[in-house]
Amino acid sequence: MSETTSPPGTGTGATPAPTSTLSARRAAIAGGVGTLIEYYDFSVYAFLAVTLGPLFFPSEEPAVSVLLTLAVFGSAYVMRPLGGWFFGRLGDRRGRKHALVVTVVTMGVFSGLLGLLPDFATAGVLAPVLLVLVRLAQGFSAGGEIGGAATYVAESAPPGRRGLYGSLTPIGSTLGFSVAAAVVGLVTAVTSAEQMAAWGWRIPFLIAVPLAAVCLWVRVALEDTAEFEAMAEQREVVRSPLLTVVRERPGAVLRVVGIAIAMNGTGYIGLTYFSTYLIQTQGFDKEAVYWASAIGIALACTTYPLAGMLTDRFGRRPVLLSAYALYLVIAWPAFALLGATSSIVVVTLVYVVYMAVNGLAQVPAFPQFTELFPRRIRYTGVALGFNIGTILAGGTAPYVAAQLVQSTGDPMSPAFWVLGVAVVGVATVLTLRETGRDRLPV
């Protein structure tokens, strides 16, 4: 039995009254909007990698500068499990809302700080050191966001509609990348190359501060979930959620890790690596690629509610397996098209298809994660497993892809990475029991 704050005999595990439809919608929107802003803050860096490389890691070889910049992008993910532990503990002990308010504030602060950093020409080696430290702080904050949003929305959703309502969480995280690409594209359009290198790159980071203030206003107005309130009333809050989840649900954590590897390992190739590949390897215009990325990702997100309805109708396992099977089919053709085309329209279509498939992988995954853990350790369990998987195959994906191209000279080589992580996804889903029609475990 887990150690709790309740005396023996208490903690009945009573099921709370269902949340009203209006409250459920507000929760889903607040979760999605907050996640959008959080992932905007986090992903702006990836779209500016080609610009930031020479500023913070000057080298005679442009590819080396970009590789080092992408390595720093990946370094932020090292802190995500620690952030997941901290915010998971906060969310499981103090409330889901409390943790989600803190994550968005910290991310906004550190994104603003990144926009104020000196470059190598100004501060020498101190500049990349500060860049790494700020990215680590961003990673810490991001570690608590999506697991908390998924938990909050799942606990607020009407029975049988966790997939549909939960689709707003991956819509938010994915649209965050789209908005980041659009902002970077807009700044690139209105500045010269010299201005962009001198000060233009700072603008997308500084915009994060007012965006965080908007999200803070939205989230402060929310109430906590009925699930958490019932848990607190029944005095089921555990003293150490991390130890409890590792002791009681190690298999569930490993399943979340496996799905997160597949979901992030495929998705981050489209979200972060495609733009670097198109600009650096294929010679596309930066501005055109940013806009193709923004539009393609945004259009793909319009399919995510359909994925939510499909997973509520047919279950989590069939939709997840369909997504990974599609990646096994399209990975090679996607890179072949990007390598052969000079049309930005074709590039945009590749983005749409690739990220729509990622929607089929993401949308069932988040409710699936929450369905693997009881409410007293749900936030921690989801955050722990998701962040470990994201370290292994999310933040590393753009760096691995760039390194594969650099070392092999084959621009198609990242397709093998996509195929590999998709196989991990298939193997993991085959170990899952279908839980789409079950109540959330109490």
Summary of the structure (lengths in Angstrom):
residues: 442
radius of gyration: 20.9
end to end distance: 14.4
largest distance: 69.1
contacts: 1764
relative contact order: 0.17
helix: 79%
strand: 0%
